[in-house]
């Protein structure tokens, strides 16, 4: 299965790492590694995430970033690919960010 990370998701990952790095650069690098590990887990087990119909997005799932449970990976799957839609902190208004 092919994994596609959207430009918004890449931006989310970079912004989150930069935010974490303000207090702890080692944690920021761990976060980046954890996102990659989590995406690989999703690739192997695409149905692992909880279905979340947000903004009419059918088939949207979420799974937490390994070791950073307050960060969520939002993704959709088809038979041939996994599309990483967003990677957001759970306290943010992710419904508005995804619907908007």
C-alpha positions, 0 to 999 in steps of 0.5 A: 500500500502506498502512503501519501502525505498531503501538504497540509499534513507535512505542514502540521508535522513541521509546525508541531515539531517547531513548537515542541522544539521551543522547549525541548529539541530532543523531544521535537526529534523524537516527535518526528521519529514517532510520526514516521513510526506511527505512519508505518504502523498505519500502513501495516494496519490501516483499519487501526484508527477510529472512524471519525466522520468530520465535515462530510469526510467519509472514511476518515480515521484517527490514530494517536502519534506513538509516544505523543498521544495528544497528537492525532494522525487523520487519514483515509484509506483506499484499496491502493493507498493511505492518505495522511490528511492532517496531523493535529494536536487533539486540543485544537478545533480539528473539526474546523481545521479539517472541514474548513 
